[in-house]
Amino acid sequence: MTIQPRELAEMFLAGEDERAMEAVLGYLENHSHDELYHDLVTPAMYLIGDWWQENIISVADEHLATAVCDFVVSAAELKRKPKQGESRKVMVLGPEGEDHYIGLKMVTSLFKDHGWQVQYMGPNLPLDAALESAQRWKPDVVAMSAALAYRLPALKMYSEAFRKLDFHPTVIIGGRAVATADITKLRTEGTLVVKDLPQLKNWLQTGKETDNDFEISI
């Protein structure tokens, strides 16, 4: 089944959850989950974000679209068979004030597909609570994202706080805001800046980052 991001975005905005789910499951018959998220779902949600910023759609429209997208992503995940046996652990979260979470769920899915143990903490998690949870569970990696540019300072603050923990987890930051940001302003030692899901997948598979200044590896 062939479907374009704009068509999917319009289904999300119309609240057509069953139709959107049918389209996505049809897409999965000939494509991988990685292709679904990178080539279809992410561009569709970026379109919706653009329309919201341009006042073409309302906040209510954006919330409806996000809810339908969440429903569809959850349905798609039921079709995935995660790998087993990986001992490495990742905590996935959005910093306080960041309400977008679809990207976090797609990142969670990708880690599970590579066999990692995942704690999905969701969006809008206060730093103190995040640090306390990390100190208890001691993840190898903490993955965070931001959709809007004004959340970038929070990502950097969280990154620096996590890196000060005694077990020094690797920190991964991504999301729409990161994809368009000046990477030099976000980099700190032990932090991996990921522009998209294929870049994260490459890191998971190879343990190497393209143009990695700090030799972050797994």
C-alpha positions in Angstrom: 0.0 0.0 0.0 1.3 3.4 -1.0 0.6 6.4 1.3 2.3 9.8 1.5 3.1 11.7 4.8 0.6 14.5 3.9 -2.2 11.9 3.5 -1.4 10.4 6.8 -1.2 13.8 8.4 -4.7 14.7 7.1 -6.1 11.4 8.5 -4.6 12.3 11.9 -6.1 15.8 11.8 -9.5 14.4 10.8 -9.5 12.0 13.7 -9.7 9.0 11.4 -8.0 6.5 13.7 -9.3 3.3 12.1 -8.4 4.5 8.5 -5.0 5.7 9.6 -4.3 2.4 11.4 -5.4 0.5 8.3 -3.1 2.6 6.1 -0.1 2.1 8.4 -0.6 -1.6 8.8 -0.9 -1.9 5.0 2.4 0.1 4.7 4.1 -2.4 7.0 3.3 -5.2 4.6 6.1 -4.0 2.4 8.2 -1.8 4.6 10.0 -2.1 7.9 9.1 -0.3 11.2 12.2 1.9 10.7 10.9 3.0 7.3 7.5 3.6 8.8 8.7 5.9 11.5 11.4 7.7 9.5 9.8 8.0 6.1 6.1 8.3 7.0 5.1 9.0 10.6 7.9 11.5 11.4 7.3 13.6 8.2 3.6 13.5 8.8 4.0 14.9 12.4 6.5 17.5 11.2 3.9 18.7 8.7 1.3 19.0 11.5 3.9 20.9 13.6 4.5 23.3 10.7 0.8 23.9 10.2 0.4 24.6 13.9 3.2 27.1 14.0 1.8 28.8 10.9 -1.7 29.0 12.6 -3.2 26.9 9.9 -4.5 24.4 12.5 -5.4 25.0 16.2 -3.9 23.6 19.4 -7.0 21.3 19.6 -6.3 20.0 16.1 -2.7 19.3 17.0 -3.7 17.4 20.1 -6.2 15.3 18.2 -3.6 14.5 15.5 -1.1 13.5 18.2 -3.7 11.2 19.9 -4.5 9.5 16.7 -0.8 9.1 15.9 -0.2 7.6 19.3 -3.0 5.1 18.7 -1.5 4.1 15.3 2.1 3.8 16.6 0.9 1.6 19.5 -1.0 -0.6 16.9 2.1 -0.8 14.8 4.3 -1.9 17.7 2.0 -4.9 18.2 3.4 -6.1 14.9 7.0 -5.8 16.0 8.9 -8.7 17.5 11.6 -7.3 19.8 14.9 -9.1 20.1 15.8 -10.7 23.4 18.9 -11.2 25.5 20.4 -7.7 25.6 21.7 -6.7 29.0 22.2 -3.0 28.3 19.7 -0.5 29.6 18.3 2.8 28.3 16.0 5.4 30.0 13.9 7.4 27.6 12.3 10.7 28.6 11.4 14.3 27.8 12.6 17.1 30.0 10.2 19.2 32.1 8.1 21.4 30.0 8.4 19.2 26.9 5.0 17.6 26.2 5.7 15.9 22.8 6.2 12.2 23.2 5.6 10.5 19.8 9.3 10.7 19.0 10.2 9.2 22.4 7.9 6.2 21.7 9.6 5.6 18.3 13.0 5.8 20.0 11.8 3.3 22.6 10.7 1.0 19.8 14.1 1.2 18.1 16.0 0.3 21.3 13.6 -2.6 22.0 14.1 -3.9 18.5 17.8 -4.1 19.2 17.2 -6.0 22.4 17.8 -3.3 25.0 16.0 -3.1 28.3 13.9 0.1 28.2 12.4 2.4 30.9 10.0 4.7 29.0 9.5 7.6 31.4 7.4 9.7 29.1 7.5 13.5 28.5 7.7 16.4 31.0 9.8 14.6 33.6 11.3 16.9 36.3 15.1 16.7 36.6 15.2 15.7 40.2 12.8 12.8 39.6 14.7 11.8 36.5 18.1 11.8 38.3 16.6 9.8 41.2 15.2 7.1 38.9 18.5 6.9 37.0 20.5 6.6 40.2 18.3 3.6 41.2 18.2 1.8 37.8 21.7 2.9 36.5 21.0 2.9 32.7 23.8 2.7 30.3 22.1 5.3 28.1 19.7 8.2 28.8 17.8 9.3 25.7 15.9 12.6 25.5 14.3 14.7 22.9 12.8 18.2 22.3 10.4 19.3 19.6 10.8 23.1 20.0 14.0 25.1 19.9 13.4 26.8 23.3 13.6 23.4 25.0 17.2 23.0 23.9 18.8 24.7 27.0 16.8 22.2 29.1 18.2 19.3 27.1 21.7 20.6 27.7 21.1 21.1 31.4 19.7 17.6 31.8 22.6 16.1 29.8 25.2 17.8 32.0 23.3 16.6 35.2 23.1 13.0 34.0 26.8 12.9 33.1 27.7 14.0 36.6 26.2 10.8 38.0 28.8 8.4 39.4 28.2 5.8 36.7 28.4 8.3 33.8 25.7 7.2 31.4 25.9 8.1 27.8 23.3 10.8 26.9 21.5 10.8 23.6 19.6 13.9 22.6 17.4 14.2 19.5 14.0 15.5 18.3 12.9 18.0 15.8 14.6 20.9 17.6 17.9 19.1 17.6 17.6 18.2 13.9 17.8 21.9 13.0 20.1 23.1 15.8 23.7 24.1 15.7 25.3 20.9 17.0 28.3 22.6 18.5 26.0 24.3 21.0 24.6 21.0 22.2 27.7 18.9 22.4 29.2 18.1 25.7 31.5 15.2 26.5 29.6 11.9 26.7 26.6 13.3 24.8 25.5 11.9 21.4 23.5 14.3 19.2 21.2 12.4 16.9 19.5 14.1 14.0 17.2 11.3 13.0 16.2 7.6 13.6 18.6 6.1 10.9 21.5 7.8 12.7 20.5 6.3 16.0 20.0 2.9 14.3 23.5 3.1 12.9 24.9 3.9 16.3 23.0 0.9 17.8 24.3 -1.4 15.2 27.9 -0.2 14.9 28.5 1.5 18.2 30.0 4.4 16.3 28.8 8.0 15.6 29.6 9.8 12.4 32.0 12.7 13.1 32.1 11.7 16.7 34.3 14.2 18.5 34.2 12.4 21.9 34.5 8.7 20.7 31.1 7.7 22.1 30.7 4.0 21.7 28.8 1.0 23.0 
